[in-house]
């Protein structure tokens, strides 16, 4: 591409590509895409985006195309790679001038220079760093800033490289420029601090920006640029200086108002100082040891003493707490149980921690965390009154809560309490003791402190297990507090419910639960949303102490009140929480929910329609429906007019919502099949979605295979008649690109096809069977795959001998062997790999399948007779159990219709699919044919075919010990 002639054409097309008119935009984008691989195209783009007279949007687009081109065509091995000559010209042009006037474009240019540096610096671009170092010394404000911005992005990119050779290059770079960067940072920092007195906002802002950028460079060099940074005087000098600079900047923050132009950037700089310390601690814990004492003194001083009053801001407090937490929890600072096994570095760090965390210090930290940082604020209390739903959302993890101070303080409390529980347990228990008994409703501060102390006891539940008699506390104090209806006591009622939720899986007697359920019902009558938030913790799924009989007397009341709440709340997040609690209740009581769900079943279609724009709420509805279907069992068929369209939408990959709904939608589809009493046309039609789902090959494949099995068990003939061809085709495609586990899952489905339809199944899935047969002949090396291969072919051999003969002849023709020779190879491999089969059902199937080849006068089968008998005796050992009284054997895998397993109260009743699988098993030879009887009949038939003498000659090929075991099993025949 000639630069002179092409520039105007490319400029014109770029201008068209910035158009909002798609008629103009699309052809321009296509043309630019074609030019991407043209030599000289990126030189033209460079000329355009460095020409400050052109339209900003056009220049912006030129930068983006240039940046994308680096990713695709800069590497030498890339298809259509740029020539070395053009790259050399481009590199020189990129750092010729640091004078871009537009901030956004300047940032993009810095990023693309960094991208080139990642690939070429320092070997192909040795002049980059020296040029940047010289450019940041220039007095021109714009050029200096742009050079510093580029310097930062280049350093950040080079620091992220992880190969050993690249790390070595970065170490060399850091050693060469560290001193200069420190000087640069000190210069800009001092300049900013001096300018505060002048009140020149523009100058202050410019200096602070340069301070921030140079500090960002130093952060990358310090954290990633040295193998043993504690041995470098300048590095440790910089880190010690960070504390002094932090104090100076915190003092400055007093004189800079919140709306000042520099305030936001000043706080960012302060936070960046703390990030330097946190990153260094994370990457170099032992190098950080000389800084432990000073870090703890600094952080504790500003967060837990009066020193921070009027100075600190929320994000800074969070960072300081993170610093304390990382030092307290750091594994490198914890000696082994056997102290002699600990390194000197670990012991030194531990000694510093022990000397700092004295009893007075720990006590003060604990008290301040609880009585200062755990307290509900005036703003939160007002929000609770004015917007209960909004408060509920924030309290349970809304965006502002995630970044607020309270989660951080709670985590710090848990970590410190865990580390120093012997010291802090008496402190916390004393705080609890002072708050027992009634509280004056007018004493808001005491109420808030009680809320905070109860919060602490809940967070430390596991640590306090041996120190708190929670059952007694619940009976004597907490239960009474739940019954106080005064409006000002609302925070305590909320906190007590949460507290019980924390302790219920730690230490809470089952006998006390009815009292708790009674209290919850009373609270729900007050429609207290914030109480609701914690109800799911009272009914956790993994709570083994839960007893349905204790909960049933309160089920109707609780379910009705929760449903009323679901209808009344407005916010999606709140509806999701109510649905979650309802789901917990339904899951807990299962079929017992049936009398009470009518109203919910009628309401959910309306809620689904209203939530069209809220996919997360729809996910919650899907989860509720899963538990509803499981609870309703076969009666869930009444939900199909609503349920099936929901499944259809959720599992249709051509519909955008599937991104959010697919996983829950598949789970709902599966439980619907498992509980369906019959196959309806609508339920059958949904399977049209499956082909595209199998093409996805996602983590949901296992559920997809379960769904396919569900259809096979539900109505095999009807299902296979419609979908067998499509399903077989999908399986053939899936098997081309799937791991071993996926391959086994596919073959298990094929095995089920052969179970439910032994006559037509092999024909329907014929394209899959040759590779299975060949896998056996080749001696498939993975045992689990080989086991599945043998299971599939065993089914065909035992239940459809005519098709097996066709398959054998086909394979023999393709391999150029005689069918009987190939059969001999198969039997030989089967006998050799029998130990690959671990499932008793498949081991019995193998014995039945190979015995089905008898009687035979085929010399190959007679040659393998010994192996067939060996497998038969192994199978008998697997399935025969001896009656000690009658000394007779019985096949333990035989099933009868009269055998109904007893279901205990703890177990879930069988689903409709469980019943179908039982009926299918009754027809399965593995469960309907006695292996003992089958062996006897086949041997007798072989004896009749060959005669006594011929049969005895055949039996002599079998090991005498095996013959003896066989005779023992066949006694009485």
Phi, psi and omega in degrees: 000118180286127187300313186294314183283330186278333187305313183293324180291314180297320178300317180297316181291321176299320178299317178295327182288346176270359182290150175275348181276116184296332179297324178276321187293312187299310179299325180295316179297320178298318180295318178297323179296321179293326182283344184309326184260006181278131175302136178092348183298318183285335173292322177295316179300319179299316179298326183285312185283348175266359178268103188287354180275346184277165180301137184299318182297322179293315180297319178301314180295322179298319178297316181297317178296322178296315182296317178295326179295327178298315181298324188267324193234004185280325180296143182298328184272357182289146173299139181058035182299148177294148178289153179299326180295314181293321179298321179298318178295318181295318179300316180296320181292327183293329183247019180288321181216132174254071186226027180292122185280337184266123186303313184297319180290322178300319179296317180296321178295319178299318181295318182288328173298320179296323178297317177294320180299322180302325183268329191243343186267133006261353191296307180270351184223061184292339184276352185300302185297312178302321179297317180295318180299317179292323185290329180285352177272346183299143182281338179299121186302312184296309182297319180298315181296314182295323178293320180293321177299316179293319178305317179296310183296323178294314180298315180301317181291314180294328179291338184276352180286140190243349178293148186304316181297320179292321178299317180299318179297321181290323175301317179297317180298312182300316179299325184284329187245359187297314182299315179298316183296322176299316179297318180299314180296315179299320180298309182292325179294313179298319180301314180298314182297326178289325184285344178301323181292331184281342182063020178277099188298320181295313180296319178299316182297317180296315181294320180294322177298319179289324174299315181297314182294315180293327177291324177297320178296313181298323179301313180294317180294318183292316186282322188246357190262001185218139179285316178232076187299335181291345178272354181260117185298319183293320179298310181293328176296317178298315183296322176293325179293333180303319181296318179295316180296321178300315179299318180297316182290325177295321176296320179299325183298337177295324186266357180251116185293162183298327182267006180292146183301332183268348190303311182298316181291327178296316179295322177299321180293317178299315179297321180297322175305314181292327178294325176302312181294316181295316179296318181296318177298319181294316185275328186225068185301321181285326175293337180281346186310315179297347182258355185301307183303311184293322179297314180295316178300316182296307185295314181295322180300313184283333186262328188239013174226177181289350182300330183272355184298126178078359183248312189282155174234166194302313182295326178293318178300316179302315181296318178297318178296322177298323179295315178298314182300316182295326178287317181297317187272347191304121182297327181296340183261007183254116179296154175292163177301322173266104189305327182297339180278354183274149178284156177301324180297318179296316181296323179295314180297317180298320179300319179296317179299313182299318181292333181277312186278071176282169179303312179299320181294312181298318180298315180295317179299313181299312181297317181293318178303313185285310190270354178243307187272337179276347186294137170295138181273165177300320180298318181292319179296320178295317179297320179301317180290314188276327184217077183304321180294316179299319179294320180299316180298314181296318184296334184252027171109027172297167186304316182290329177294320182302326183256012180272177187281331189297314179303322180293318180294323180293319178295317178298317179301313181300315183293316180292320180295321178295319184286324186234043188294328180295325178284319191269339180302311178300326180296313181292320180296326177295320178296322178295314184301319182292344184255004181289157181089178183294150180244138178296122184294340180274350181268081184301320183298317180294321177299317180293322179293320177299317176303316182292319180293318177298324176301313180299319180294325177291317180295327183261021187307312183294325180287334185264007186311313184274354187252347184236128171272087189293324181299315179295319179298319179297313182293317189274336188228304191293318181300318179296323180292330176293337184266358178280119189264356182304138184300325182288347180271003182305315179300325181288318178301314178302315184289324180295318177300314178299316182300315179297320177301324179289325186268344190297330178265000180257309187195091180203117185293140180300326183297339183275350187296319178305321177298321180294316180298320178299316180295322181296317179301319178297320180292320180295331178296336176278359179055042181273105183300320185290331174295318183305322184309325188260003183293326181296336178284343177281336182240052184293146183296327184266020181273102186283348180274351183295133177237121183300321184298330178286330186273332187304321180300339183254359187298309184300312181298312183294318182294319180296315181294320178295320179295319177300318179297317180301321180289328188275329184288155186253319187286142178300318182299321180290318177300321178298319180293319178297316179299323180297317179293318177301319179298319178300316180297312181299316181297323183292317187261348176052239188296339181294349182280345191307318182294345192247358189266359184306314182295320180294319179298323179286329185277328187301321177301321178295315181296322177299317180294319181292336185263024184304326182265005185235086187295327181292325175294321178296326175299319179295322178295318178300317179298317178298318179297323178302311182290326177297313181298318179295322179289324183278337180062227182297334179293347178297347177301331179294341180275352189306322180304329176265317189296313187291319174298327177296314178297318180303312181292316187293333186250009178269107186289351176276351180263130182307322183298345185301335180303323181267326193262348192301310185300311179290325179298318178294320179297320178294318177302315182296310183292331176296315177296317183297332183253004182283132178282338181200165180269119177264158179303323181291320179294324177292323184293329181301333184298347175302335179287342191291321183305313180293327179293321178293328178294331181296329184048046183268185179292352180270005183302320182300318178295322178301317180295323177296323178295317179299315177300322179301317177294320180298320180285330185285309181203078189300315184297310182296317181294311183292327178301323183272318194244000185302313183297312180297319182293317178298319178298317179297317180298319179300322179288318181299320184292343178289333186216071182210152180281179185299317181299317178296320178300317179296320180297318178299312183294329176294324175296315179300320178299320178292325175301315180293330177292310187282337181215074186294337182277314183263338183307312180300323179292320182297323183249027181305321182301337182274338192286324179303319180292329177292313179300315181296326178299322177292313181300321182282351181071056179322128190281338180273117184305317184294326177288316180300318179301318180290319176305312182294326177296318181293308182292327177300319178298314182296314182297318184284321192249354179210073187295326182294319178291325178299321179296319178298316180295318179298316179295320178299313181294323179294318179297316182292330183263356179073027178244166172283143181305318183292329177294316180296321177298320178298317177300318182296313180298318181299316179292323179300311180297318183294326187253018180302327181293345175293338183271118182255337182282127180304322180299316180289328179293320176293319178302318179299317180296315179298316183296313181290324176295332181295346176286345178265154354285153181206141173259009178293127185296327180294315180294319177296326178295329180264009183304317181304314180297320180297318179293320178303313180295323180297316180292321174302316179298319178297319176299326182289321194249343185273132174243144185261131172280114187295334182279313184269351182057030176249159182258149178224140178285112185286352181267356178289138181235152175227160183296331183286342181284107178241113181296138179286134180259121178283168181298327182284335184274149176281142179295157182296142176280171176302323179292322177301318179295320180294319180295325177296315179295322178294320181296327180296335179265349184283128178307328180299327183251355182243347181248128177286123180296323179300311179297319183295317178299314181300312183296319181292321179291321179296317179297321179294322179295318180294326181290316187267340188087162186301316184292315180295321180293319179298322177298321179293318181293334179292346177282350182265142179303138185299324179296320178295318179299317179300314179297321180297316180297321177300316181292332186260013176301136178098348177267000000 
